Amino acid sequence: MAGGIDASDNEHRVFDRMQMLKAFDETKAGVKGLTDSGLLQIPEIFVRPPDEVAEESTYIKTQIQVPVIDLSEIENSDMRKKIVEEARIASETWGFFQVVNHGIPQTVLDGMIEAVRGFNDQDVAEKKKYYSRDNTRRVRFNSSYDLFTSRTASWKDSLTLSFSGLDPIDEDELPPSCRYY
């Protein structure tokens, strides 16, 4: 194409996509920030290619059940071994599982949902304080954890609170909506 860039030129399309990804990420506003800004059209980086959608639609639909790990008998040493084995198998095969009879009160679970909702509903300027792709940060907010590696960006934002390790998290590190009072 004379005087311009050929749209079918893959190298330029990859560059344009990378520019769009970086521009989106640098806003630190996430997907909700896009929708709150009055977005009228879904950006190309979030649109799955037709061939990918068509390929997925040819799969035979099967009934899938997420593995469920029941902790009701975790205090019984014989059952504990069985439960640990079930969790290991679910982790290796699925990468996740649902835990039931864990003893966490419904009020605590509801409080967690409200805290995350409160975080997402707050002003973008406040959320930007937590925006990061640094996986060593114990509290981080970002959009599409695999933004720069996936074929299509995920239409989701994530707030990650990491409580792993021996050091307890400092309450001041948490967003105000996620602090327990």
N, CA, C and O of each residue as an XYZ file, in Angstrom:
724
protein
N       0.852     -1.174      0.000
C       0.000      0.000      0.000
C       0.891      1.228      0.000
O       1.686      1.405      0.924
N       0.785      2.061     -0.988
C       1.642      3.223     -1.130
C       1.289      4.289     -0.110
O       0.118      4.599      0.110
N       2.323      4.843      0.510
C       2.134      5.957      1.425
C       1.543      5.591      2.767
O       1.179      6.492      3.522
N       1.430      4.346      3.097
C       0.851      3.977      4.380
C       1.284      2.604      4.813
O       2.210      2.023      4.247
N       0.625      2.096      5.802
C       0.935      0.770      6.334
C      -0.121     -0.195      5.847
O      -1.319      0.060      5.968
N       0.329     -1.299      5.300
C      -0.580     -2.344      4.844
C      -1.204     -3.011      6.071
O      -0.493     -3.566      6.909
N      -2.520     -2.956      6.174
C      -3.214     -3.504      7.352
C      -3.002     -5.003      7.497
O      -3.141     -5.544      8.594
N      -2.668     -5.675      6.411
C      -2.440     -7.115      6.501
C      -1.017     -7.435      6.934
O      -0.676     -8.600      7.140
N      -0.192     -6.414      7.072
C       1.201     -6.594      7.499
C       1.205     -6.981      8.974
O       0.946     -6.148      9.843
N       1.498     -8.240      9.248
C       1.424     -8.774     10.604
C       2.331     -8.050     11.584
O       1.953     -7.841     12.736
N       3.519     -7.666     11.146
C       4.459     -6.982     12.042
C       3.863     -5.689     12.575
O       3.993     -5.386     13.761
N       3.208     -4.924     11.706
C       2.601     -3.668     12.140
C       1.377     -3.913     13.009
O       1.121     -3.157     13.946
N       0.615     -4.968     12.706
C      -0.565     -5.291     13.526
C      -0.133     -5.658     14.939
O      -0.768     -5.248     15.911
N       0.957     -6.440     15.058
C       1.472     -6.815     16.378
C       1.919     -5.565     17.118
O       1.640     -5.415     18.308
N       2.615     -4.660     16.421
C       3.073     -3.420     17.044
C       1.882     -2.581     17.504
O       1.871     -2.076     18.627
N       0.867     -2.432     16.625
C      -0.317     -1.660     16.990
C      -1.019     -2.279     18.195
O      -1.469     -1.562     19.088
N      -1.112     -3.593     18.222
C      -1.741     -4.279     19.348
C      -0.957     -3.998     20.625
O      -1.545     -3.699     21.665
N       0.375     -4.094     20.549
C       1.206     -3.833     21.726
C       1.027     -2.389     22.191
O       0.978     -2.123     23.392
N       0.930     -1.462     21.247
C       0.689     -0.060     21.615
C      -0.646      0.084     22.336
O      -0.740      0.788     23.342
N      -1.682     -0.585     21.820
C      -3.008     -0.512     22.447
C      -2.990     -1.129     23.841
O      -3.588     -0.592     24.773
N      -2.296     -2.267     23.978
C      -2.203     -2.911     25.291
C      -1.501     -1.996     26.293
O      -1.967     -1.816     27.418
N      -0.377     -1.422     25.871
C       0.370     -0.526     26.765
C      -0.462      0.697     27.130
O      -0.478      1.119     28.287
N      -1.148      1.264     26.150
C      -1.975      2.450     26.409
C      -3.078      2.115     27.420
O      -3.337      2.889     28.342
N      -3.722      0.961     27.240
C      -4.760      0.546     28.185
C      -4.167      0.349     29.573
O      -4.714      0.842     30.559
N      -3.056     -0.366     29.655
C      -2.437     -0.664     30.946
C      -1.984      0.609     31.658
O      -2.110      0.716     32.877
N      -1.464      1.563     30.912
C      -0.954      2.800     31.510
C      -2.057      3.671     32.099
O      -1.774      4.544     32.920
N      -3.314      3.452     31.698
C      -4.400      4.224     32.318
C      -4.571      3.832     33.772
O      -5.032      4.632     34.586
N      -4.196      2.582     34.109
C      -4.332      2.020     35.456
C      -5.775      2.083     35.963
O      -6.024      2.041     37.168
N      -6.714      2.182     35.030
C      -8.124      2.296     35.397
C      -8.861      0.976     35.257
O      -9.959      0.823     35.792
N      -8.276      0.023     34.550
C      -8.902     -1.269     34.374
C     -10.106     -1.226     33.450
O     -10.426     -0.194     32.860
N     -10.758     -2.363     33.340
C     -11.929     -2.496     32.481
C     -13.073     -1.628     33.000
O     -13.770     -0.980     32.220
N     -13.261     -1.619     34.315
C     -14.335     -0.794     34.876
C     -14.093      0.672     34.554
O     -15.036      1.428     34.322
N     -12.823      1.071     34.542
C     -12.493      2.445     34.160
C     -12.907      2.752     32.729
O     -13.343      3.862     32.425
N     -12.768      1.762     31.851
C     -13.215      1.947     30.461
C     -14.724      2.156     30.411
O     -15.211      3.085     29.766
N     -15.458      1.284     31.099
C     -16.919      1.389     31.055
C     -17.398      2.668     31.733
O     -18.346      3.300     31.269
N     -16.748      3.048     32.823
C     -17.147      4.272     33.521
C     -16.852      5.527     32.699
O     -17.466      6.571     32.920
N     -15.915      5.432     31.753
C     -15.554      6.590     30.938
C     -16.546      6.838     29.810
O     -16.408      7.808     29.065
N     -17.545      5.969     29.678
C     -18.554      6.142     28.644
C     -18.222      5.424     27.353
O     -18.740      5.772     26.292
N     -17.378      4.444     27.436
C     -16.972      3.653     26.273
C     -18.199      3.183     25.485
O     -19.144      2.641     26.058
N     -18.173      3.396     24.172
C     -19.299      2.993     23.332
C     -19.008      1.759     22.493
O     -19.926      1.133     21.962
N     -17.725      1.405     22.373
C     -17.348      0.243     21.567
C     -16.229     -0.503     22.295
O     -15.320      0.116     22.847
N     -16.302     -1.827     22.292
C     -15.284     -2.640     22.950
C     -13.988     -2.534     22.152
O     -13.986     -2.785     20.947
N     -12.884     -2.165     22.808
C     -11.603     -2.047     22.109
C     -11.177     -3.382     21.493
O     -11.462     -4.448     22.038
N     -10.500     -3.307     20.368
C     -10.078     -4.477     19.601
C      -9.280     -5.478     20.429
O      -9.371     -6.680     20.182
N      -8.510     -5.021     21.394
C      -7.679     -5.938     22.187
C      -8.507     -6.928     22.996
O      -7.987     -7.955     23.434
N      -9.794     -6.631     23.202
C     -10.677     -7.504     23.978
C     -11.547     -8.415     23.107
O     -12.270     -9.263     23.630
N     -11.483     -8.245     21.797
C     -12.345     -8.996     20.891
C     -11.633    -10.264     20.428
O     -10.546    -10.209     19.853
N     -12.261    -11.394     20.686
C     -11.678    -12.679     20.281
C     -11.818    -12.856     18.777
O     -12.859    -12.528     18.209
N     -10.777    -13.373     18.126
C     -10.836    -13.580     16.673
C     -11.934    -14.574     16.308
O     -12.174    -15.531     17.044
N     -12.603    -14.355     15.175
C     -13.700    -15.240     14.752
C     -13.293    -16.709     14.659
O     -14.085    -17.589     14.996
N     -12.069    -16.985     14.208
C     -11.653    -18.384     14.078
C     -11.555    -19.063     15.436
O     -11.835    -20.255     15.556
N     -11.159    -18.313     16.455
C     -11.068    -18.871     17.813
C     -12.464    -19.171     18.365
O     -12.683    -20.210     18.988
N     -13.385    -18.271     18.134
C     -14.764    -18.465     18.598
C     -15.399    -19.641     17.864
O     -16.090    -20.458     18.474
N     -15.163    -19.728     16.549
C     -15.721    -20.828     15.756
C     -15.159    -22.165     16.208
O     -15.893    -23.147     16.314
N     -13.860    -22.208     16.474
C     -13.227    -23.446     16.934
C     -13.830    -23.907     18.255
O     -14.094    -25.093     18.448
N     -14.043    -22.964     19.156
C     -14.611    -23.299     20.461
C     -16.040    -23.808     20.335
O     -16.451    -24.693     21.086
N     -16.787    -23.268     19.411
C     -18.194    -23.673     19.275
C     -18.339    -25.074     18.701
O     -19.427    -25.648     18.747
N     -17.255    -25.635     18.157
C     -17.334    -26.995     17.616
C     -17.090    -28.053     18.679
O     -17.313    -29.238     18.433
N     -16.637    -27.643     19.856
C     -16.421    -28.609     20.930
C     -17.744    -29.225     21.355
O     -18.778    -28.558     21.371
N     -17.699    -30.490     21.693
C     -18.888    -31.155     22.212
C     -19.142    -30.628     23.618
O     -18.256    -30.638     24.472
N     -20.334    -30.182     23.832
C     -20.684    -29.661     25.150
C     -20.819    -30.827     26.124
O     -21.581    -31.763     25.884
N     -20.079    -30.761     27.215
C     -20.133    -31.821     28.217
C     -20.497    -31.212     29.561
O     -20.295    -30.023     29.806
N     -21.024    -32.039     30.398
C     -21.341    -31.605     31.755
C     -20.044    -31.615     32.559
O     -19.421    -32.662     32.735
N     -19.649    -30.461     33.036
C     -18.405    -30.341     33.800
C     -18.759    -30.018     35.244
O     -19.606    -29.166     35.512
N     -18.114    -30.696     36.155
C     -18.327    -30.417     37.568
C     -16.996    -30.062     38.215
O     -16.038    -30.834     38.173
N     -16.959    -28.891     38.807
C     -15.770    -28.437     39.522
C     -15.550    -29.356     40.721
O     -16.502    -29.685     41.428
N     -14.302    -29.777     40.960
C     -14.038    -30.627     42.123
C     -14.436    -29.919     43.427
O     -14.176    -28.729     43.603
N     -15.062    -30.663     44.323
C     -15.491    -30.122     45.611
C     -14.712    -30.835     46.717
O     -14.706    -32.063     46.790
N     -14.064    -30.062     47.563
C     -13.304    -30.602     48.686
C     -14.081    -30.294     49.962
O     -14.289    -29.130     50.305
N     -14.502    -31.328     50.649
C     -15.295    -31.210     51.874
C     -14.366    -31.306     53.083
O     -13.725    -32.334     53.305
N     -14.300    -30.232     53.855
C     -13.406    -30.194     55.019
C     -14.087    -30.588     56.326
O     -13.499    -30.427     57.395
N     -15.304    -31.097     56.261
C     -16.052    -31.383     57.489
C     -15.345    -32.386     58.399
O     -15.550    -32.361     59.612
N     -14.513    -33.271     57.834
C     -13.831    -34.262     58.667
C     -12.311    -34.068     58.674
O     -11.557    -35.029     58.824
N     -11.879    -32.836     58.514
C     -10.444    -32.543     58.456
C      -9.729    -32.854     59.777
O      -8.523    -33.100     59.779
N     -10.448    -32.845     60.881
C      -9.841    -33.133     62.190
C      -9.509    -34.617     62.366
O      -8.665    -34.966     63.191
N     -10.159    -35.480     61.608
C      -9.908    -36.919     61.650
C      -8.646    -37.188     60.821
O      -8.621    -36.901     59.624
N      -7.598    -37.738     61.452
C      -6.310    -37.892     60.760
C      -6.396    -38.785     59.521
O      -5.724    -38.518     58.524
N      -7.208    -39.833     59.568
C      -7.357    -40.686     58.389
C      -8.037    -39.921     57.247
O      -7.628    -40.011     56.090
N      -9.074    -39.176     57.597
C      -9.796    -38.398     56.590
C      -8.937    -37.239     56.079
O      -9.031    -36.872     54.907
N      -8.102    -36.662     56.943
C      -7.238    -35.549     56.541
C      -6.355    -35.973     55.369
O      -6.190    -35.214     54.415
N      -5.785    -37.179     55.432
C      -4.935    -37.677     54.334
C      -5.743    -37.773     53.037
O      -5.258    -37.406     51.967
N      -6.976    -38.266     53.142
C      -7.845    -38.393     51.966
C      -8.170    -37.007     51.396
O      -8.154    -36.812     50.181
N      -8.460    -36.062     52.270
C      -8.800    -34.703     51.841
C      -7.604    -34.035     51.161
O      -7.752    -33.387     50.126
N      -6.434    -34.198     51.745
C      -5.219    -33.630     51.152
C      -4.982    -34.233     49.768
O      -4.621    -33.525     48.828
N      -5.188    -35.538     49.654
C      -5.015    -36.209     48.360
C      -6.030    -35.680     47.342
O      -5.677    -35.449     46.185
N      -7.276    -35.487     47.757
C      -8.300    -34.945     46.862
C      -7.904    -33.539     46.385
O      -8.061    -33.202     45.211
N      -7.393    -32.733     47.312
C      -6.966    -31.376     46.951
C      -5.783    -31.415     45.985
O      -5.714    -30.622     45.046
N      -4.852    -32.343     46.221
C      -3.691    -32.474     45.336
C      -4.138    -32.837     43.920
O      -3.700    -32.226     42.946
N      -5.009    -33.833     43.819
C      -5.483    -34.287     42.509
C      -6.240    -33.160     41.796
O      -6.025    -32.916     40.609
N      -7.118    -32.484     42.522
C      -7.882    -31.374     41.924
C      -6.943    -30.260     41.459
O      -7.152    -29.678     40.394
N      -5.932    -29.966     42.236
C      -4.976    -28.913     41.877
C      -4.197    -29.290     40.629
O      -4.006    -28.468     39.733
N      -3.751    -30.533     40.575
C      -2.957    -30.978     39.425
C      -3.790    -31.091     38.153
O      -3.303    -30.786     37.064
N      -5.046    -31.528     38.283
C      -5.856    -31.748     37.083
C      -6.647    -30.515     36.669
O      -6.772    -30.226     35.479
N      -7.175    -29.796     37.631
C      -8.020    -28.647     37.323
C      -7.329    -27.307     37.556
O      -7.569    -26.344     36.826
N      -6.479    -27.246     38.561
C      -5.858    -25.973     38.922
C      -6.663    -25.202     39.952
O      -6.227    -24.145     40.408
N      -7.822    -25.706     40.327
C      -8.671    -25.057     41.333
C      -9.698    -26.057     41.832
O      -9.854    -27.143     41.273
N     -10.399    -25.674     42.895
C     -11.468    -26.510     43.432
C     -12.314    -25.660     44.359
O     -11.905    -24.575     44.773
N     -13.504    -26.164     44.683
C     -14.397    -25.493     45.623
C     -14.245    -26.172     46.975
O     -14.180    -27.398     47.056
N     -14.187    -25.373     48.034
C     -14.076    -25.908     49.386
C     -15.415    -25.687     50.098
O     -15.951    -24.578     50.105
N     -15.946    -26.767     50.698
C     -17.192    -26.666     51.470
C     -16.932    -27.127     52.901
O     -15.955    -27.822     53.181
N     -17.817    -26.729     53.785
C     -17.715    -27.076     55.215
C     -16.365    -26.649     55.800
O     -15.714    -27.398     56.528
N     -15.972    -25.429     55.456
C     -14.679    -24.887     55.882
C     -14.762    -24.140     57.205
O     -13.735    -23.813     57.798
N     -15.961    -23.870     57.665
C     -16.122    -23.215     58.952
C     -16.060    -21.698     58.911
O     -16.159    -21.058     59.958
N     -15.901    -21.105     57.744
C     -15.876    -19.647     57.652
C     -17.317    -19.160     57.650
O     -18.101    -19.545     56.782
N     -17.673    -18.316     58.613
C     -19.061    -17.853     58.708
C     -19.515    -17.102     57.447
O     -18.723    -16.407     56.810
N     -20.777    -17.248     57.103
C     -21.338    -16.573     55.932
C     -21.161    -15.062     56.018
O     -20.983    -14.398     54.997
N     -21.208    -14.515     57.231
C     -21.036    -13.064     57.383
C     -19.641    -12.620     56.929
O     -19.487    -11.531     56.377
N     -18.631    -13.454     57.159
C     -17.267    -13.135     56.718
C     -17.203    -13.200     55.190
O     -16.625    -12.318     54.555
N     -17.792    -14.236     54.603
C     -17.802    -14.364     53.140
C     -18.529    -13.189     52.496
O     -18.063    -12.630     51.503
N     -19.672    -12.818     53.066
C     -20.426    -11.666     52.557
C     -19.605    -10.389     52.701
O     -19.633     -9.529     51.820
N     -18.881    -10.264     53.800
C     -18.028     -9.095     54.024
C     -16.919     -8.989     52.985
O     -16.573     -7.892     52.547
N     -16.368    -10.124     52.594
C     -15.324    -10.119     51.561
C     -15.885     -9.619     50.228
O     -15.250     -8.823     49.536
N     -17.070    -10.091     49.881
C     -17.708     -9.646     48.631
C     -17.967     -8.145     48.685
O     -17.705     -7.432     47.716
N     -18.475     -7.671     49.802
C     -18.748     -6.235     49.955
C     -17.468     -5.411     49.884
O     -17.467     -4.318     49.316
N     -16.373     -5.925     50.457
C     -15.091     -5.213     50.423
C     -14.595     -5.075     48.991
O     -14.150     -3.999     48.590
N     -14.665     -6.139     48.228
C     -14.216     -6.091     46.831
C     -15.128     -5.178     46.014
O     -14.658     -4.400     45.184
N     -16.423     -5.279     46.255
C     -17.368     -4.394     45.565
C     -17.055     -2.935     45.912
O     -17.056     -2.069     45.036
N     -16.791     -2.673     47.174
C     -16.436     -1.321     47.593
C     -15.165     -0.832     46.908
O     -15.080      0.326     46.499
N     -14.181     -1.715     46.785
C     -12.946     -1.346     46.101
C     -13.227     -0.981     44.655
O     -12.763      0.051     44.172
N     -13.989     -1.826     43.956
C     -14.257     -1.585     42.540
C     -15.135     -0.370     42.289
O     -15.051      0.242     41.224
N     -15.973     -0.015     43.248
C     -16.873      1.122     43.076
C     -16.236      2.456     43.449
O     -16.826      3.509     43.206
N     -15.048      2.429     44.032
C     -14.426      3.686     44.451
C     -13.840      4.443     43.262
O     -13.786      3.927     42.146
N     -13.415      5.641     43.514
C     -12.835      6.509     42.507
C     -11.589      5.875     41.884
O     -10.804      5.227     42.578
N     -11.413      6.062     40.583
C     -10.275      5.495     39.859
C      -8.950      5.958     40.464
O      -7.996      5.183     40.523
N      -8.881      7.204     40.909
C      -7.629      7.727     41.481
C      -7.186      6.887     42.683
O      -5.990      6.664     42.872
N      -8.126      6.428     43.483
C      -7.790      5.603     44.649
C      -7.332      4.214     44.207
O      -6.372      3.669     44.754
N      -8.021      3.641     43.214
C      -7.638      2.309     42.735
C      -6.248      2.318     42.092
O      -5.510      1.338     42.193
N      -5.894      3.417     41.436
C      -4.591      3.515     40.775
C      -3.430      3.329     41.753
O      -2.349      2.896     41.355
N      -3.644      3.648     43.011
C      -2.589      3.489     44.026
C      -2.158      2.028     44.159
O      -1.039      1.737     44.582
N      -3.047      1.127     43.799
C      -2.790     -0.303     43.967
C      -2.488     -1.006     42.643
O      -2.183     -2.198     42.627
N      -2.574     -0.268     41.534
C      -2.378     -0.883     40.215
C      -0.920     -1.269     40.029
O      -0.023     -0.438     40.176
N      -0.693     -2.533     39.706
C       0.674     -3.011     39.520
C       0.671     -4.359     38.809
O      -0.273     -5.141     38.924
N       1.736     -4.609     38.083
C       1.971     -5.926     37.482
C       3.111     -6.634     38.209
O       3.576     -7.687     37.773
N       3.553     -6.053     39.309
C       4.636     -6.623     40.115
C       4.061     -7.711     41.022
O       3.386     -7.414     42.008
N       4.332     -8.966     40.683
C       3.776    -10.089     41.445
C       4.358    -10.218     42.846
O       3.871    -11.030     43.633
N       5.379     -9.447     43.177
C       5.912     -9.496     44.540
C       5.127     -8.587     45.475
O       5.247     -8.700     46.695
N       4.322     -7.685     44.912
C       3.477     -6.834     45.758
C       2.364     -7.671     46.356
O       1.721     -8.452     45.655
N       2.142     -7.513     47.621
C       1.144     -8.329     48.305
C      -0.280     -7.828     48.071
O      -1.241     -8.585     48.208
N      -0.406     -6.570     47.724
C      -1.706     -6.004     47.390
C      -1.551     -5.347     46.019
O      -0.760     -4.420     45.846
N      -2.319     -5.845     45.053
C      -2.223     -5.264     43.720
C      -3.557     -5.390     42.986
O      -4.314     -6.347     43.151
N      -3.791     -4.392     42.184
C      -4.970     -4.319     41.328
C      -4.455     -4.272     39.896
O      -3.508     -3.542     39.601
N      -5.065     -5.038     39.012
C      -4.743     -4.915     37.596
C      -5.858     -5.518     36.764
O      -6.822     -6.086     37.277
N      -5.689     -5.376     35.483
C      -6.674     -5.905     34.550
C      -5.979     -6.935     33.674
O      -4.867     -6.706     33.197
N      -6.627     -8.056     33.465
C      -6.078     -9.110     32.606
C      -4.660     -9.461     33.033
O      -3.694     -8.954     32.463
N      -4.530    -10.323     34.030
C      -3.212    -10.674     34.556
C      -2.257    -11.127     33.451
O      -1.042    -10.990     33.596
N      -2.788    -11.664     32.349
C      -1.953    -12.108     31.240
C      -2.081    -11.172     30.031
O      -1.987    -11.608     28.883
N      -2.293     -9.902     30.303
C      -2.562     -8.896     29.277
C      -1.576     -8.940     28.116
O      -1.985     -8.871     26.957
N      -0.291     -9.052     28.410
C       0.725     -8.967     27.360
C       1.106    -10.322     26.764
O       1.932    -10.378     25.852
N       0.527    -11.406     27.257
C       0.884    -12.730     26.741
C      -0.281    -13.470     26.102
O      -0.062    -14.386     25.309
N      -1.506    -13.098     26.425
C      -2.656    -13.802     25.862
C      -2.998    -13.262     24.477
O      -2.638    -12.141     24.119
N      -3.687    -14.073     23.729
C      -4.093    -13.684     22.375
C      -5.135    -12.567     22.416
O      -5.156    -11.677     21.566
N      -5.997    -12.640     23.429
C      -7.050    -11.640     23.615
C      -7.063    -11.222     25.077
O      -6.988    -12.070     25.966
N      -7.156     -9.939     25.328
C      -7.204     -9.451     26.705
C      -8.508     -9.881     27.368
O      -9.557     -9.907     26.725
N      -8.442    -10.213     28.632
C      -9.632    -10.610     29.395
C     -10.388     -9.366     29.836
O      -9.788     -8.366     30.231
N     -11.697     -9.438     29.765
C     -12.556     -8.318     30.156
C     -12.823     -8.422     31.649
O     -13.960     -8.630     32.071
N     -11.765     -8.276     32.450
C     -11.942     -8.371     33.901
C     -10.815     -7.639     34.613
O      -9.700     -7.512     34.107
N     -11.143     -7.172     35.786
C     -10.180     -6.550     36.684
C     -10.000     -7.465     37.881
O     -10.921     -8.190     38.257
N      -8.820     -7.435     38.481
C      -8.553     -8.289     39.643
C      -7.891     -7.493     40.755
O      -6.998     -6.680     40.515
N      -8.342     -7.741     41.965
C      -7.691     -7.238     43.168
C      -7.103     -8.456     43.853
O      -7.834     -9.363     44.252
N      -5.793     -8.479     43.990
C      -5.107     -9.613     44.598
C      -4.552     -9.204     45.948
O      -3.822     -8.219     46.061
N      -4.905     -9.969     46.971
C      -4.372     -9.785     48.317
C      -3.641    -11.068     48.669
O      -4.273    -12.109     48.852
N      -2.321    -11.009     48.766
C      -1.526    -12.205     48.994
C      -1.170    -12.329     50.468
O      -0.471    -11.487     51.032
N      -1.663    -13.388     51.070
C      -1.394    -13.639     52.485
C      -0.436    -14.805     52.657
O      -0.368    -15.407     53.729
N       0.301    -15.120     51.608
C       1.239    -16.239     51.690
C       2.502    -15.810     52.426
O       2.814    -14.622     52.515
N       3.204    -16.771     52.938
C       4.423    -16.465     53.669
C       4.165    -16.329     55.154
O       3.025    -16.388     55.615
N       5.226    -16.150     55.880
C       5.124    -16.074     57.339
C       4.800    -14.675     57.849
O       4.245    -14.524     58.937
N       5.141    -13.660     57.076
C       4.907    -12.289     57.528
C       3.446    -11.918     57.364
O       2.901    -12.015     56.265
N       2.807    -11.495     58.443
C       1.413    -11.056     58.303
C       1.370     -9.760     57.489
O       2.300     -8.955     57.528
N       0.282     -9.578     56.758
C       0.137     -8.369     55.959
C      -0.188     -7.202     56.878
O      -0.983     -7.342     57.807
N       0.415     -6.069     56.626
C       0.170     -4.860     57.403
C      -1.177     -4.282     56.960
O      -1.399     -4.066     55.769
N      -2.053     -4.037     57.896
C      -3.382     -3.522     57.575
C      -3.312     -2.254     56.730
O      -4.193     -2.018     55.903
N      -2.276     -1.432     56.925
C      -2.144     -0.190     56.158
C      -1.869     -0.438     54.681
O      -2.060      0.460     53.861
N      -1.419     -1.658     54.325
C      -1.198     -2.012     52.916
C      -2.524     -2.248     52.197
O      -2.608     -2.121     50.976
N      -3.555     -2.593     52.963
C      -4.845     -2.938     52.368
C      -5.617     -1.678     51.968
O      -5.515     -0.645     52.628
N      -6.388     -1.774     50.881
C      -7.289     -0.668     50.543
C      -8.266     -0.472     51.705
O      -8.665     -1.450     52.337
N      -8.655      0.765     51.997
C      -9.584      0.995     53.113
C     -10.847      0.140     53.068
O     -11.340     -0.280     54.115
N     -11.377     -0.123     51.879
C     -12.607     -0.926     51.783
C     -12.384     -2.380     52.197
O     -13.341     -3.105     52.466
N     -11.116     -2.807     52.247
C     -10.804     -4.215     52.573
C     -10.281     -4.401     53.992
O      -9.864     -5.496     54.369
N     -10.306     -3.342     54.766
C      -9.849     -3.449     56.157
C     -11.003     -3.852     57.056
O     -12.147     -3.448     56.844
N     -10.691     -4.642     58.046
C     -11.702     -5.103     58.985
C     -11.723     -4.162     60.185
O     -10.700     -3.943     60.833
N     -12.863     -3.627     60.464
C     -12.980     -2.715     61.608
C     -13.851     -3.317     62.676
O     -14.068     -2.698     63.717
